[in-house]
Amino acid sequence: MGRRRAPLVRALIAGTLLVMAAVPSASAPAPERLRVLTTLPDLWSITRAIVGDLGEVQVATRPGQNPHDLEIRPSQILLVKRAEILVRNGLDEDAWIDPVIESSGNPRLLRGSASVIEAVRGLAVLKIRTGAVDRSLGDVHPSGNPHFTLDPGTAPVVTANIVAGLSRLRPDLAEQLESNRQRFLDDLAAAARRWNETLAPYRGAPVVSYHDSWPYFYRAFGLDELGIIEDRPGVPPSPQHLASLIRQMRERRVKVVLVESWYATDTPAAVARAAGARVLVVPQSPGATKGTDTYIGHLDTLVTMLARALSE
Amino acid sequence: MHRHGYRLFVMLWLLVSSVGLATPGHAQDADALRRELETLRRQFSSVTQAYEERLKALSVRVEQLEASRVTALPATAPSAAAASSAAAAPVATTTAIAAPPVAPAAPPARPGSPAPPAPVAVAAVASAAPASESPSVGEMLTPRQPFALSTPGRVLLFDIGVSGDFVADLTSAKAERLQLGTFPGQENRFFPREVTLSLFGRVDPYASAVVRISAGEETSTNQPSSRDLNVNLDEANVTLLTLPLGTTARFGLMRPRFGTLNTVHQDDLPQVDRPDVLTQFFGPEELDGESGLEAFWVLPLPNYNELSLGVFNGDNEVAFGRGSLRDPLVMGRWRTFFELDDLGGLQLDFSAASGVTSDNLRNTVVGLGAKYKWMGSGSGLPIFTLAGEAIAGFRHLTAAEAGANGDRHVDRWGGYLYGQYDFDRRWATGLRGDWTQLPTASGHEWAISPYLQFKPSEFLRFRVQYKHTEGTGSVERSVNEVLLQGSFILGAHPTERF
């Protein structure tokens, strides 16, 4: 009887050992990786540079997607559900994430929570509307222009906010995060010197854009914002406005009309043609086109494309 | 001689003075001054220290208050670490729109000469332990301090929006006389279908709330000339956001989670009218205005799966009119979503509702819905949407409803399918087909509705829709209608959903 049981006992012992080998030891749990969600691709590229291999950074919008016309998709709810930290712009551009969070059952990411990082904190915001603000002005951002990451000079403050927020929740990673941040800023400083040299010949050059996305970029590189085709955000421009803009563009010999890749080019092309300028379709956010996945790669592309267009 | 005497006097005075300055008595005065200076320094140092301690105590107090209220403030301070960095500078130097950029409070570095990166104080960070986001039962039961930071009347703590939806139903004189149109009693009229005042926002760190009050023209089917502008409380519910196990729940008066289109508000419908199957099975007011409790979960699975379960009075006059929790209306929905990347997104939902009619008879309705949407890359345009829903009802009938064959149980169903193509941000066109049996009576009807939509902006929309309806049995009719719609949104409006 005992002999009959022996093979069974041996098989049970072998099976147990096999399972024990396969299952990770509970006594030495692997350190938990950061699970970060960013609302927009620019914050995704910056946060990814800071987090590095310490965790996973995801973005709630597709690169190249216009955040102004966003609709809530259930897949975004799932991303919010899984994240432990949210990095958001902090102005109106990603206010759509609030109902997503409320639907997700993840209260850690509710606005005002310690797990929510607002990148704008500490920055001087441009174009804050003063006086009466209503929809006659179009789909305006009452809190000011949210496209601050297009000025690389804002990176020290933005990255400090992100590192501070991440470190608050994971103090054990603070040193590594700060080290990653310093490396990112060093690389950015080197790239910024290169960008400055590239655009130095065009300082003061007048530029027109379709949407009001570029004031920080203009400020960073000394370009002159002559006008915006879409004078009221989200509303097609009036013929009077276009006529006035074209007249100014001719007078100032504007060479370039910047258009984000998610906008139709019909109207900008007509304006550019009438004013003797050319349309330059550019990726407004990292990842929208090939080779622009990183923050530096994205600005590299923007500066190179603009310099080439201005030189023609 | 006199002049020499004067010079001698001056020299002697200077000599005496200079000697006198070097005397021990003056040395003692200098020491006293030094001591006084040292005392002042010590006093200054102690005052500074006292102020630092006071500032530290206040900071700790602020952190404690913030930790206890978790999410009361609209914005999160970067952290104790960032407080010592440039990031802690006040946000947003207000700049007039035409004014040149104002130097920031904490000037960011210029390209090429970046400012030294703001150091992050690791020690300070380590001391700032994260507050627990989900309050414990003890915390929930502990009385909290009132929100003294808000200033009622000066700070708007919630969003306000008004939506207006105006419809015209143009049809034949016969259809008007017999009230055969999509909006019975309002044929060949331009009328305010629904003007809604919406108030929504956060109640506190743990809950949000929404209140919707609507007014619309209603016509008595018995007296077509009698038209009233009725004001109703459509929704008033609170959503609890910080419940355990990832649960979200709401209670109050609400539009319950059933099906695909039933959850959509009037002003967000894809066509002018609701699909016939929804109107037939739930009445012109749809499955709306139910009072009760509803909980929902996003399941921890690789794909999106949402489960909801609700218990309501059952106040729908057509489908569940019992209106008592002794025989509650119980409703559940499962919804899943597949992100197909470049190929778009697909949503599927399955719903079931079971309750008791006003005649105290059991009625169960199930729904199966699907919605597919493809968006062009880059601009997100054009957009192609294909969606449909099938509804089936299993209902016990009264003897009067049973009719000649005496069958007291009926299984009926119906559905719709529509496709829409958005050319650009302004123009879209679509086609919807309806087919439905009647939930209690015999007969069925079908309809076909092409439509065109124009949106000058995100907040203003016009539609024109042609609808041809053919009904048999107890809905014998053949009606041609042109439906015109103008709708607007004033103020805040929740973000559009998939």
Interface residues (C-beta under 8 A of the other chain):
Chain A: G64 Q65 N66 D69 L70 E71 I72 R73 P74 S75 I77 L78 K81 G90 A95 W96 P99 E102 S103 S104 G105 N106 P107 R108 L110 R111 G112 S113 A114 S115 V116 I117 E118 V120 R121 G122 L123 A124 V125 L126 K127 I128 R129 T130 R135 G138 D139 S143 G144 D151 P152 G153 T154 A155 P156 V157 T159 A160 N161 V163 A164 G165 S167 R168 L169 P171 A174 E175 L177 E178 R181 Q182 L185 L188 A189 A192 R193 W195 N196 E197 P215 R219 A220 F221 G234 V235 P236 S261 W262 Y263 A264 A288
Chain B: V70 T71 A72 L73 P74 A75 T76 A77 P78 S79 A80 A81 A82 S85 A86 A87 A88 A89 P90 V91 A92 T93 T94 T95 A96 I97 P101 V102 A103 P104 A105 A106 P108 A109 R110 P111 G112 P114 A115 P116 P117 A118 P119 V120 V122 V125 A126 A128 A129 P130 A131 E133 S134 R202 P205 Y206 S208 T239 L241 T242 L243 G246 T247 T248 F296 W297 V298 P300 N303 Y304 E306 R335 T336 F337 E339 G345 Q347 S377 G378 S379 G380 L381 D424 R425 R426 P456 S457 E458 F459 L490 P494 T495 E496 R497 F498
